Amino acid sequence: MEITITGDKEFDDIPSLKSKALKINLNSNIYGTFAEIGAGQETCRHFFRAGGASGTIAKAMSAYDKDFSDAIYGAEDDGRYVTEARLRKMLAHEMDLMENRLTREKNPNKIFFTYANTVATIDFAKQFKGHGWVGIKYQVEAGAEYNEIILHLRFKETDARLQQETLGVLGTNLIYGAFYKYNEPKKLLRYLYDHLDKDQLEIDTINFSGPVFKDIDNRLMSLQLVKNGMTDAVMFGPDGTNVLPARVFYKKNILALRGSFRPVTKVNMAMYEKSYEMFIKENKVDEKKTVVVFEITLSNLRAEGEIDEQDFIDRADLLCSLGQSVMISNFQEYFKVVEYFSNYTKARMGLAMGVSNLVDIFDEKYYRHMSGGILEAFGKLFFKDLKVYLYPMKDSETGELITSENLKVYPRMKELYKFFKYNGKVVDIEDYDESIMNIFSREILRKISRGEKGWEEMVPEGTAELIKDYRLFGYTRRPLTLSRNITRKKK
């Protein structure tokens, strides 16, 4: 029996938590279990208090003791409990129990669900604010295949009780949205923050799976997290799937390249390859613990004031097809990128960039909103164990090669630039290819849009074929006959 979706239009008043829980409870077909570890049974509490829970809740449990938890769900190889793997085990185990203990003969119309979370709230020293994994596995029709929504959150509040209450609100919103907004996943995302403030928690990863979400691209849902201000950055790996930034960056050396990558060019890849060679030779860099990420800022994804979502996917697909990890962020200034990385690692970091980007960094206009101005920004940028690897540029008018030695920053910034330059914070990439220095993304885009030839030699090997096959960036000379998923084709 399929669930009927009614009410709660975008501009309606936000329904109360009680009304959300009650609507679930009064649906005689929705039936499931709650398994909550680490922050109390805060979500289940809303459903008990709303009334009518006996028709909805089959079981509620909290396996707080680690030995009990391992006995029920099995021990994790890494010995951790607040992980995606643990959450998935919880969802699978509890759903198996539902299926085994309740026969379809007696419950032909029941729509089963399992809600679970595994969470660590703030510690007593208040040094670690806490985080957790939250998810729901559920049907929308009796006997149908299961769908899943799994997300990772970070608490921003500094009180354990408040964090527990926040988790309960989020869980209630998730369950309600899963059943009554699954056909509008972008709205479902926004409704997760009903009765919550973005200062209370951050959602930095979310994945939808199952038949009702078969057409959902989880990378685009990640973009919504950044677009809606739910998180500052999201990340996906070379296979095109969402990954948790903390998992990738934790205690790693990080080399980052920022750009529009519209499209990725031979210069971009040369910058990456040469800076990487220099970075791994640094004394404080362990190649086995080094991560490279191509970062695209949200401002570079805008077209006519709005984010062009397909354009975002096209850029990401091309980078992933080249075996790269991609991060999309809300950070306009470089120092914010470095601060973000510093949340996960104290190891040495590197930024690879071109001359024009470095000149922009020394432009005071980007820091007028800060009380300490550019000095505050540079303190945050270069106070960390950071180096900038600078790829040279050829002056289009004079043909002169511009490096860190002869680039021109704004007059008031000359001494500041010299300070960082001669303290080893800015180093030149000397092993460069002068033959590709006249390649610019904007020129490639112009050629593609006009149907001109010659741009194929300006992009990395294999990239031109992908642009043509999938008609990216306005390419229209060949008919589109393939499904649009570059990374999947590559694999």
CORFENFEN-V903328 format. One record per backbone hydrogen bond with DSSP energy under -0.5 kcal/mol. NH is the residue of the N-H (numbers start at 1). CO is the residue of the C=O. If there is no record, write none. Layout:
NH;CO
NH;CO
This chain:
3;140
6;4
12;9
20;16
21;17
22;18
23;19
24;20
25;21
26;22
27;24
28;26
30;27
31;111
32;56
33;113
34;59
35;115
36;61
37;117
42;40
45;41
46;42
46;43
47;43
47;44
48;44
49;45
50;46
51;47
51;48
55;52
56;53
57;53
58;32
58;56
59;32
61;34
64;62
69;65
70;66
71;67
72;68
73;69
74;70
79;76
83;81
87;83
88;84
89;85
90;86
91;87
92;88
93;89
94;90
95;91
96;92
97;93
98;94
99;95
100;96
101;97
102;98
103;101
107;103
110;107
111;29
112;110
113;31
114;137
115;33
116;135
117;35
118;133
119;37
120;131
121;38
123;128
126;123
129;127
131;120
132;153
133;118
134;151
135;116
136;149
137;114
138;147
139;112
144;141
147;138
148;209
149;136
150;207
151;134
152;205
153;132
154;202
155;130
156;200
157;200
163;159
164;160
165;161
166;162
167;163
168;164
169;165
170;166
171;167
172;168
173;169
174;170
175;171
176;172
177;173
178;174
179;175
180;176
181;177
184;181
187;184
188;184
189;185
190;186
191;187
192;188
192;189
193;190
194;191
196;193
200;197
201;197
202;154
203;230
204;152
204;202
205;152
207;150
209;148
213;210
214;211
216;213
218;216
220;217
221;217
222;218
223;219
224;220
225;221
226;222
227;223
228;224
229;226
230;225
231;225
234;328
235;243
236;326
237;241
240;237
243;235
245;243
247;244
248;244
249;245
250;246
251;344
252;249
253;289
254;348
255;291
256;254
256;350
257;293
258;352
259;295
262;263
264;261
266;458
269;265
270;266
271;267
272;268
273;269
274;270
275;271
276;272
277;273
278;274
279;275
280;276
281;278
282;279
285;282
287;285
289;286
290;287
291;253
293;255
294;325
295;257
295;293
296;327
298;329
300;297
301;298
302;299
303;306
306;303
308;301
309;307
312;308
313;309
314;310
315;311
316;312
317;313
318;314
319;315
320;316
321;317
322;318
322;319
323;320
324;319
325;292
326;236
327;294
328;234
329;296
330;232
332;330
336;333
337;333
337;334
338;334
339;335
340;336
341;337
342;338
343;339
343;340
344;341
345;341
348;284
349;385
350;254
351;387
352;256
353;389
355;391
358;354
359;355
360;356
361;357
362;358
362;359
363;360
364;362
366;363
367;364
368;365
370;367
373;370
375;372
376;372
377;373
378;374
379;375
380;376
381;377
382;378
383;379
386;384
387;349
388;425
389;351
389;387
390;388
390;427
391;353
391;389
392;429
393;402
395;393
395;400
399;395
402;393
402;400
403;401
406;403
407;403
409;407
413;410
414;411
417;413
418;414
419;415
420;416
421;417
422;418
424;421
425;420
426;420
427;388
429;390
430;428
432;430
434;432
436;433
437;434
439;436
440;438
443;440
444;440
445;441
446;442
447;443
448;444
449;445
450;446
451;447
451;448
452;447
457;454
458;455
459;456
463;460
464;460
466;462
467;463
468;464
469;465
470;466
471;468
472;467
474;471
475;472
481;479
485;483
489;485
490;486
491;487
